[in-house]
Amino acid sequence: MSPLLEYRQKLNLTQEQLSVKASVSIRTIQRIEAGKEPKGYTLEALSKALDISKDELLKNTIEHPKNNNQLIKFINLSSLFLIYLPLGSIIAPIIIMYWKQEVNAITKQIVSIQILWTLAFPIIVLTSAFVGKWLSLSSQVLPLTMVLLFVVNLYIIIRNAIEINKNQKLYIDLKFSFL
């Protein structure tokens, strides 16, 4: 809750009454109560009208929602459910992320990692098949490559889940995001 809203309600003032008392527009009061930080004249006028210090009016103006680490860990682990399907490790986390409204930097990174992995997987598999045929290697190169890639993706997902649990961040992340 914004400090302005809190103090206004304590004084039993409507937005319109505070607007008149502080000589500030109602829309400005609405913006500040929604999380915008008051500055300059507006800050001065509101602090005088409410008879509080500017610091009290500025404290915790913008509340940052806390990440739900259990849900983030579940979103990360949801990549495992459909890992064997093309795009499965992307679809499950995206659905849960938007359904539970847990869209933040960490969940976007989780999906971005799976998007990159999904794009890289066929390129690596095709390259290994080509190189295996070119070097006359065993026909087992292709299945071994696919199994190895699945194991690496499992490691990424599980290692990130452990790090989310310990430090509320990802262990393996990207410097960019697809979302």
C-alpha positions in Angstrom: 0.0 0.0 0.0 1.3 3.4 -0.9 2.1 5.8 2.1 0.0 8.5 0.5 -3.1 6.2 0.4 -2.4 5.1 4.0 -2.1 8.6 5.4 -5.1 9.8 3.3 -7.3 7.1 4.7 -6.1 7.7 8.2 -7.3 11.3 7.9 -10.6 10.1 6.3 -10.0 12.2 3.2 -11.2 11.4 -0.3 -8.8 11.9 -3.3 -10.8 14.9 -4.3 -10.6 16.5 -0.8 -6.8 15.9 -0.7 -6.5 17.3 -4.2 -8.2 20.6 -3.1 -6.2 20.7 0.2 -2.8 20.2 -1.5 -3.6 22.0 -4.8 -2.7 18.9 -6.8 -4.8 17.2 -9.5 -6.8 14.1 -8.6 -5.0 12.2 -11.4 -1.6 13.0 -9.7 -2.9 11.6 -6.4 -4.1 8.5 -8.2 -0.8 8.0 -9.9 1.1 8.4 -6.6 -1.2 6.0 -4.9 -0.7 3.5 -7.7 3.1 3.6 -7.0 4.6 6.6 -8.8 7.0 8.5 -6.6 6.0 12.1 -5.8 8.7 14.8 -6.6 9.3 18.5 -6.3 6.2 20.7 -5.7 3.8 17.7 -5.5 5.9 16.1 -2.7 6.1 19.4 -0.8 2.4 20.1 -1.2 1.2 16.7 -0.2 3.5 16.5 2.8 2.2 19.9 4.0 -1.5 18.9 3.4 -1.1 15.6 5.3 1.2 17.2 7.9 3.9 14.6 7.5 7.6 14.7 6.5 8.6 14.2 2.9 10.6 11.1 4.0 7.4 9.5 5.4 5.6 10.1 2.2 8.5 8.6 0.2 9.1 5.5 2.3 8.1 2.3 0.5 6.4 4.2 -2.3 6.9 1.3 -4.7 6.4 -2.1 -3.2 8.2 -4.8 -5.1 6.3 -8.0 -5.1 8.2 -10.8 -3.6 8.9 -13.8 -5.9 7.2 -17.0 -5.0 10.3 -19.2 -5.0 8.3 -22.5 -4.6 6.3 -21.5 -7.7 9.4 -20.4 -9.6 11.1 -23.8 -8.7 7.9 -25.6 -9.9 8.0 -23.6 -13.2 11.6 -24.6 -13.7 10.9 -28.3 -12.9 7.8 -28.2 -15.2 10.3 -28.3 -18.1 11.0 -31.9 -17.1 7.4 -33.1 -17.6 7.4 -32.7 -21.4 11.2 -32.7 -22.0 10.8 -35.6 -24.5 8.4 -33.6 -26.7 9.5 -30.9 -29.2 8.7 -27.6 -27.6 7.4 -29.4 -24.5 10.0 -28.0 -22.2 8.9 -24.5 -23.3 5.2 -24.9 -23.3 4.7 -26.2 -19.8 6.7 -23.4 -18.0 5.0 -20.7 -20.1 1.5 -22.0 -19.4 2.2 -22.2 -15.6 4.0 -18.8 -15.6 1.1 -16.9 -17.2 -1.6 -18.9 -15.5 -0.2 -18.3 -12.0 0.9 -14.7 -13.0 4.5 -15.3 -12.0 6.1 -13.4 -14.8 9.5 -12.0 -13.6 13.1 -12.0 -14.7 13.8 -15.5 -13.3 10.8 -17.2 -14.9 11.6 -15.4 -18.2 15.2 -16.7 -18.0 13.9 -20.2 -17.3 11.8 -20.2 -20.5 14.6 -18.5 -22.5 17.1 -21.2 -21.5 14.6 -23.8 -22.7 14.0 -21.9 -26.0 17.7 -21.7 -26.6 18.1 -25.4 -25.7 15.2 -26.3 -28.1 16.9 -24.4 -30.9 20.3 -25.8 -30.2 19.2 -29.5 -29.9 18.4 -30.2 -33.5 21.5 -28.3 -34.7 23.7 -30.4 -32.4 22.0 -33.7 -33.3 22.2 -33.0 -37.1 25.9 -31.9 -36.7 26.7 -35.1 -34.8 25.0 -37.2 -37.4 26.9 -35.5 -40.2 30.2 -35.7 -38.4 29.5 -39.3 -37.5 28.8 -40.2 -41.1 31.7 -38.2 -42.4 34.2 -39.8 -40.0 32.6 -43.2 -40.5 31.8 -43.5 -36.8 29.4 -46.1 -35.4 25.7 -45.7 -36.0 25.4 -45.3 -32.2 26.7 -41.7 -32.3 23.3 -40.2 -33.0 21.4 -41.9 -30.1 24.3 -41.3 -27.8 24.4 -37.6 -28.7 20.6 -37.3 -28.1 20.9 -39.1 -24.7 23.8 -36.9 -23.7 21.9 -33.7 -24.7 18.9 -34.9 -22.6 21.2 -35.5 -19.6 22.7 -32.0 -20.0 19.3 -30.4 -20.1 18.3 -32.4 -17.0 21.4 -31.1 -15.3 20.6 -27.5 -16.2 17.0 -27.8 -14.9 17.9 -29.6 -11.7 20.9 -27.4 -10.9 18.8 -24.3 -11.4 16.1 -25.7 -9.1 18.7 -26.3 -6.4 20.0 -22.7 -6.8 16.5 -21.2 -6.7 15.9 -23.1 -3.5 19.2 -21.9 -1.9 19.7 -18.4 -3.3 16.5 -17.4 -5.1 18.4 -17.1 -8.4 19.4 -19.2 -11.3 22.8 -21.0 -11.4 22.8 -21.3 -15.2 21.3 -18.2 -16.9 21.6 -16.2 -20.1 22.8 -12.7 -20.6 19.7 -12.1 -22.7 16.1 -13.1 -22.8 13.8 -14.3 -25.6 10.7 -13.0 -23.7 
